[in-house]
Amino acid sequence: MTTELGLGLVGCGAFGAYVLDAVAGLPGLRVTAVADADPARAAALAGRHQVTACPDPDTLLRHPGVDIVAVATPPATHAALSIAALRAGRHVFCEKPLATTARDAERVGEEASRAPGTLVVDHVLRYNPLLRAVRRLVSEGLLDAPRRFLFENDAADEDLDADHWFWDPDHSGGIFVEHGVHFFDAARALLGSEPQEVRASAVGRPGGPVDMVVADVVHPGGALASHLHSFTHAHRCERQLMRLDHGFAESRITGWIPTHGVITAWTDEAGARAWERLPLRTAELLHVPGFRPHPDDRVSVTVHRDAGGAAPARGRGVTRSVPHRVDVVVDLGGEERKPYVYTESVRAAMADLVRCAATGGTPVADVRAGVSAVAVAEAATRAVASGHVQQVVTVGAGSRTA
């Protein structure tokens, strides 16, 4: 890029500081200003990056050097700040969720459709190399499109004291909204379809907040996505598993920031040869613009020929000759490299915004992705409250519950 875009950050807490560190040195971008409700916190972060500390978001929006506004405040403020930035002619990088209600998310979408600026939602899974590789393998026909998406998240509550804003739906939107949107969006991307209806349940600790939720989301064509989020564990006991059922293949991916995946597939001889070539294509398979690959990333393939015998196999009305079993490992370094993968995914999301701001293109995690994820999260929340299935209906710039 021949010119740099100035980045202004609203929200100088731990995550806002993390975003600035993640995008440091990104071509086409420079940090110019920060703002926070706590002047001392804004001054400290501004001093660290040698930029302007603004007393409030309105002042930051008037700063002549701010072209992109990064919103890193608590979720209930995201919609209003994003709309204000769009109306001021700025591009927006909004931390998830885009809003805490579907209607507010739609308002952001409506504003984005009129505004000259580009909006990216920080759905980091859209920029994860492992999930990008799975999508490439589906597009190439080595994997069938998933018919089943399963995500189980046993997350830590060790730092979430009883008075933390996370537990207050007025601030966070609740677990489905605050955290579930990542995975509602990932399912939408991997299944390649808009969600239709949601069933959901929730439980809470005795005398305390809701800390475990489950949602089943029906997608077109007989595809089903199941989501469990439990904030009940010590940090060292956290565990996450994403499972994709491709019919004649399965992908098992670990980490809420995916860092390790195992694919098991049954295939014919032509497919076996194509799978065997994957290690030579590691860089291509894992490529995400703006994400700096780690030199130890690897793809390994083992083919077990004639492991299933010569008889055709049949499932869900489809019959194939698939005598060979293929075992594939896609390794980004496992749990110990999670911080690196997370940082680079945030960097890639910002790089996507910088690129689209320059070219007028549509970002991968666009406003529609943000609106749809919030709509499903709200439908799940209503399903818990009502005990009934909630429909998800496309409206205007996005989706909302009926």
N, C-alpha and C positions, 0 to 999 in steps of 0.2 A: 504494500500500500504506500502511496506517495504522501499521505497525510495521516496524522494520528488523531484518534478520537479521545476526547477527555472524559474520564470516568469520575462521577460523583457518587459516593456511597452514603446511603441513609441507614443508620443503624451501626454503631461502632462497638457492638458487643463481640463476643468470642467468634461468632460465625462471620460477622462483617469483616473482622480482622483476618479471618481465614480466607475469605474471598480475595481480599487485596493481596495476600501472600500468594495465592494460587495463580493469579493473573499477572503477577509481576513479570515484566519483560516480554509480555505478549506483543508480537508485532502489530502495529497499527493502533496501540492503546497506551494511554498514559493516565495515571491517577492525578486528579487535580484538586478534589475537595472532598470533605467528609462532613456529616452532620449527625447529631445525636441529641436526645432529650437531656442527657447528662453532659454539660459543657466540659467537665474535666475529662470524661472519657473521649469525647471528640478531640480535645486538645492533645491528649496523649497519642492517639492514633495519627492525627495530623502531623505531629512532630516526628513520629517514627517514619512517616513517608514524605515528610517535608512538603506538605500540601496545605491548603487553606482549611481551617476549621470554621464551619458555618453554624450559627446559633439555632437554625431550624431548617426544615426541608424547603420552605418557600425561598429562603435566602440562597440555598444551594441551587434551586431551579433557576434563579436569576444570575447565577455565576456564569460569566461569558465563556469560561473554559470547560463547561460541562455539556457534553453531547450525549452521554449515556448515564442513566441513573440506575444504580444497583440498589435494590430494596432488600434489606437484611434485618427487618424489624419483626416483632411478633406477628403471627398470621392475621389477626383481626385488622391490622393496618395496611395489609398488602394492596387491597383493591383501591382504596382511596389514594394512596401514594402513587400507584401505577397510573391511575387515571389522571392525576395532577401532572405527572411527568409527561404523559402522552399529550395532554392539552398544551403543555409548554413546548411542544415540538421536539421532545427528547426521545431517544431510544430507551428501552427499559429492560433491565435484567432483574427479574423478580424471583426471589427465593420461593420455593413451594410452601404452602399451596397458593395458587393465584388469588384465592379469596377463601373465606370461611363459609360462604353460602353460594349456592348455584346462581342465584339472582345477581349477587355482587360480581361473581366471575363473568356472567354474561355482560354486565355493564362494562367490565374491562374489555371484553371481546368486542362489544359494540364501539367503544372508543377507539380501540386498536384498528378497527376496520375503516375508521374515518381519518385517523391521524397519519402524519407522514412518517412517524417513527416505527421501528421494528421492536417487537416484544419477544423475549425468550424467557421461558419458565425454567428454573433450575431443576428440571427433572433429570438428575445426573445419570440415571440408568439408560437414557437415550444415547448417552455418549460413552457407554461402557464397551470396551473392545470385545469382551467375551460375548455379550448379548448381540453386538453388531455382527460377530462371526456367525452366530446361530441364524440370524436373519439372512445373512449372505448364503448360507448353506441351504436354507429354505428356498431362496430365490433361484438358486442353481438347480434345485430338484434333488439334491442329495438327501435332504430331509423333507418330508411332507409338512405342510402347515400344521402347527399344533392343534389338536382337538381338545386338549386339556391343559390348563395352566394351574399349578398348585404352588402357593407360597406360604411357608410357615416361618414366623418370625418370633423367636423367643428372645426378646430384647431386655436390656438392663433398665432397672428403675433406681439403681444405686445412687444416682445424682439427682433424682426427682423427688425432692422433699414434698411433704404434704401441701405446702403452700406454693409450690412451683406453678407457673402459669400453664404448663403443659396439661394439668388436670382440670383446668377451668375451660369448659366449652366456649364461653364467651370470648376468651382470648385465643384458644387454639383451634376451636371447631370440633374438638374431640379427636379420638385416636384415628378414626377413619379419615378425617380431613387432614389432621396435622401430619400423619405419617403414611396412612394408607394410600394417599394419592400417588406416591412413587410407583406403587405396584399395580394400582388400577391402570395407570398410564402404561406401565411395562406390559401388562396383559393386552391392552388395546394395541400396542405396537407389535407384539409377537404373534397375537392371533389375527391381526390385520383386519379388525372389524370393530364396529361401534357396539358397546354394551347395550343390552335391551332391558333386562330386568334383574332385580336384586332381592335376595333373601338374606337375612342377617340375624345374629344373636350376640348378646354381650353379657358378661358377668363382672362383678366387682368383688374386691376383698371385703370382708365383714367390717362394716362401719367406715369404709373408705370409698375411693373413687372406682369407676369402671376401669379395669386394667387389662381385660382380655376380650377381644372381639373377633367375630368370624363373619365372613360374607361369601355367599355364592353368587356369582354374576354370570348370567346367561348371555352368550354371544350368538350371532346368526350361524346357521349351518350346523347346529348341534355341538357347538363348542362351549365349554364350561370353565370358568376361572374361579378358584377357591382361594380365599385369603384369610390367614389367621395372624393377628398381632397381639402379642402378650408382653406387657412391660412389667415383668415379675422376677427378673433374675439379677444375680450379681454379674458384673462385667465379665469375669472370667468364665461364667457359665452361659454366656450368650451363644446362640446357634441359629442359623438360618438355612433354609433349603428351598430352592426353586426347582420344581419338576415340570418338565414339558413332555407330554405324551404325543408323539408324532405318528402313532399307529405302529409301523414297523420299526420304529426307533424311539429312544428315550434320551432326553437331556436332563442331567442332574447337576445343578449349579449351586455352589455354596457361597455364603456371605451376602449380607444385604447390599453391600457393595461387592458385586460378583468378582471373585478372584481365582476361582478354580471350577472347572466343569468337566464332567465325564459324559460322553455320548456313547450309547450302545445302539448299533443299527444292524438290521438284517438286510442283505442286498444280494444282487447277482454279480457275475464276474465283471461286467463293465463298471458297475458301481464300486466294487472292491478296488479296482484299479484307480478310479477317481479318488476314493478315500486315501489310498496309499500315497497319492501325490500331494496331499494337504500339507505335510511338513515343509515342503519346498515353497509353499505359498503362505507361510506364517505371517510375514509382514503385510501382505495384501489382505489376508483374512481379518487381521486384528487392527487394520488401519482405521483411525478416526481422526479427521483433520483437527489440528490443535492439540491432540493428545500425544505427548512425547513417549514413545514406547520404551519399555525397560529392556535392556540387553538380554535379560534372562527369560523373557517371555518365550514360551515354547508350545508347539503342537506336536503330539506324538500319536501314531496310529499303529495298531496291531490288527491284522486280518487273520481270522480263524476260518480257513476254507473248509467247506463241507461240514461245518459244525451242526447244521440242522438237517442234513439229509437232502435227498433229491426231490421229495414230494413237495408240491406247491403248498403254500401257507395261505390261510384265509382269515380275515378279520374285518368286522363291520361291513360285510358284503364285498370286500375287495380281495381278489386272489392274485398272488404273485409267486414267482419262482425266486426264492431268496435263501439259497443254501448257505451263504457265508455270513458269519458274524464279525462285525467291525467294532473294535474298542478304541475310542479316541479320548485323549486327555488334552484339554486346553488349559494351560497353567500360566496365570499372571503373577504367581508367587505366593498364593495362599494368604491366610489371615495376616501374616506379618507384613505383607505389602499392601494391605488395605489402605493405609493413609496415603500412599503414593498414588494408587489407582483413583481414590476419591479426589485428591487434589487435581490430578490430570483431567478427570472428568469435568470438574468445575471449569478448569481452564479451557477445555474443548467447547463447553457450552458458551463461554464468553467469546471464544474465537468464532463460533458460529454466528453470534450476534454481530461481531465486527465485520465479518464477511458479508452478511445480509444487509447491514447498514450501508455498505459500500456498493453492493450490486443490485439491491432491491429484491433479492431472493427470499424464499420462505425458509425459516429456520427449522431444524429437526424438531425441537421442543417448542412449537409455536403456541400462540394463544389458544388455538382450538384444543391442543393437547391439555393445556391447563384448565380450560373450561370443562372439558369432558371428565377429567379426573375428579374435579370437585363435584360435578353432578352425580357421579357414581357414589362418591363418599357421602354426599347428602342423602341419596336414596338409601344407602346402607343404614345411616343413622335413623332415618324415618322408619325403615323396616324393623329396626330394633324396637322403636317406640310403639309402633302400631301392631307388631306381630304379623304383618301381612306383606306380601310381595309388593315391591315398588317398581313401577315402570320408569325407564329412562327415555326421555323424548328429546329429539333434536329440535332446537329452537334457535333461530337467528344465527349468531356467531358461535354457538356452542350447543350444550345439552343441559337439560334440567329435569328434575323429577316431575312426574305427573301427579 
